[in-house]
Amino acid sequence: MNSETRRSRPAAVQELSRASLARLRTLAADAARAVGMDSEAVNRLSIVADEAMSNALCYAGGGQVSITAVIGLGVTVEVRDAGPGIPAGTSVTMPGPLAVGGRGLPLIHLLSDRLEILTGPAGTTVRLTVAPRNVG
């Protein structure tokens, strides 16, 4: 399969708001199922997509989400916001069991197969990919 065959346009590009969050979660999971990802990969994608979108809602009041699925490569979710950016020194280490909050970025780092975070005072873009696991 050549690179042109694998290219894909986003299945969804939508504004992120509290009202659209549930629909965007469903779109991400449906995109994963549509390209044949197993339930484990769909679950991982659901967790990391929800964490990235919830962070944009919590810290920036919303943003824009695109979801792209490619058979054999997985699903990429890109969440863009215009918030203040992720503070320097923010940890991606899972906090202890008594901590309240602080698990979003560590979960995204742990469960994504590819991750790119661009952040600054004009906003943050989180681009994460969950790929199907090869069995064998």
C-alpha positions as CSV (number, residue, x, y, z in Angstrom):
1,M,0.0,0.0,0.0
2,N,1.6,3.3,-1.0
3,S,1.5,6.5,1.1
4,E,-1.3,8.0,-1.0
5,T,-3.5,5.1,-0.2
6,R,-2.9,5.5,3.5
7,R,-3.6,9.2,3.6
8,S,-6.9,10.2,5.2
9,R,-8.8,13.3,5.9
10,P,-10.2,13.8,9.4
11,A,-13.4,12.0,10.1
12,A,-14.5,14.9,12.2
13,V,-13.3,18.4,12.8
14,Q,-15.5,20.0,15.5
15,E,-15.6,22.6,18.1
16,L,-15.0,21.2,21.6
17,S,-17.4,22.3,24.3
18,R,-19.1,20.7,27.2
19,A,-22.1,20.1,25.0
20,S,-20.0,18.3,22.3
21,L,-17.7,16.3,24.5
22,A,-19.9,13.1,24.7
23,R,-20.4,13.2,20.9
24,L,-16.7,13.6,20.2
25,R,-15.9,10.7,22.6
26,T,-18.3,8.5,20.6
27,L,-16.8,9.7,17.2
28,A,-13.3,8.7,18.3
29,A,-14.4,5.3,19.5
30,D,-16.5,4.8,16.3
31,A,-13.5,5.8,14.1
32,A,-11.3,3.2,15.9
33,R,-13.9,0.5,15.4
34,A,-14.4,1.5,11.7
35,V,-10.7,0.8,11.0
36,G,-10.8,-2.6,12.8
37,M,-9.1,-1.8,16.1
38,D,-9.8,-4.3,18.9
39,S,-11.5,-3.4,22.1
40,E,-8.3,-2.9,24.0
41,A,-7.1,-0.2,21.5
42,V,-10.6,1.4,21.4
43,N,-10.5,1.6,25.2
44,R,-7.0,3.2,25.2
45,L,-8.1,5.7,22.6
46,S,-11.2,6.5,24.5
47,I,-9.2,7.3,27.7
48,V,-6.5,9.4,26.1
49,A,-8.9,11.3,23.8
50,D,-11.2,12.0,26.8
51,E,-8.2,13.2,28.9
52,A,-6.9,15.5,26.1
53,M,-10.4,17.0,25.5
54,S,-11.2,17.3,29.2
55,N,-7.9,19.2,29.8
56,A,-8.7,21.6,27.0
57,L,-12.2,22.2,28.5
58,C,-10.9,22.6,32.0
59,Y,-7.9,24.8,31.3
60,A,-8.9,26.7,28.1
61,G,-12.7,26.5,28.1
62,G,-12.8,24.5,24.9
63,G,-11.1,24.3,21.5
64,Q,-11.2,22.3,18.3
65,V,-10.9,18.5,17.8
66,S,-10.0,16.6,14.7
67,I,-10.2,12.8,14.5
68,T,-8.4,10.9,11.7
69,A,-8.5,7.1,11.2
70,V,-6.4,5.1,8.9
71,I,-6.7,1.3,8.5
72,G,-3.6,-0.4,9.9
73,L,-2.2,2.8,11.4
74,G,-4.8,3.6,14.0
75,V,-6.6,6.8,15.0
76,T,-5.1,10.3,15.6
77,V,-6.9,12.8,17.7
78,E,-5.7,16.4,17.7
79,V,-7.0,18.8,20.3
80,R,-6.2,22.5,19.9
81,D,-7.1,25.2,22.3
82,A,-6.3,28.9,22.9
83,G,-5.6,28.6,26.6
84,P,-2.6,29.8,28.5
85,G,-0.4,26.8,27.7
86,I,0.9,24.0,29.9
87,P,3.1,25.4,32.6
88,A,6.8,24.6,32.3
89,G,7.8,21.7,34.6
90,T,4.3,20.1,34.5
91,S,5.0,16.4,35.4
92,V,4.1,13.5,33.3
93,T,4.7,11.2,36.3
94,M,1.6,9.5,37.7
95,P,0.8,11.2,41.1
96,G,0.4,9.1,44.2
97,P,-2.9,7.5,45.2
98,L,-3.8,10.3,47.6
99,A,-3.4,13.1,45.0
100,V,-6.5,14.7,43.6
101,G,-6.1,15.3,39.9
102,G,-3.0,15.4,37.9
103,R,-3.5,12.1,36.1
104,G,-4.5,13.4,32.6
105,L,-1.1,14.0,31.0
106,P,0.5,11.0,32.6
107,L,-2.3,8.8,31.2
108,I,-2.0,10.3,27.8
109,H,1.8,9.7,27.8
110,L,1.4,6.1,29.1
111,L,-1.4,5.0,26.7
112,S,-0.7,6.8,23.4
113,D,1.5,5.2,20.8
114,R,2.6,8.5,19.4
115,L,2.3,11.9,21.1
116,E,3.2,15.4,20.3
117,I,2.4,18.4,22.5
118,L,3.0,21.9,21.4
119,T,2.3,24.5,24.0
120,G,2.8,28.2,24.7
121,P,0.9,31.3,25.8
122,A,-1.2,31.3,22.7
123,G,-2.6,27.8,23.3
124,T,-1.8,24.1,23.2
125,T,-2.1,21.4,20.6
126,V,-2.1,17.8,21.7
127,R,-1.8,15.3,18.8
128,L,-2.0,11.7,20.0
129,T,-2.2,8.4,18.1
130,V,-3.4,5.0,19.3
131,A,-2.4,2.2,16.9
132,P,-3.7,-1.3,16.7
133,R,-1.5,-3.9,18.4
134,N,0.0,-6.6,16.2
135,V,-0.9,-10.0,17.4
136,G,1.5,-12.8,16.8
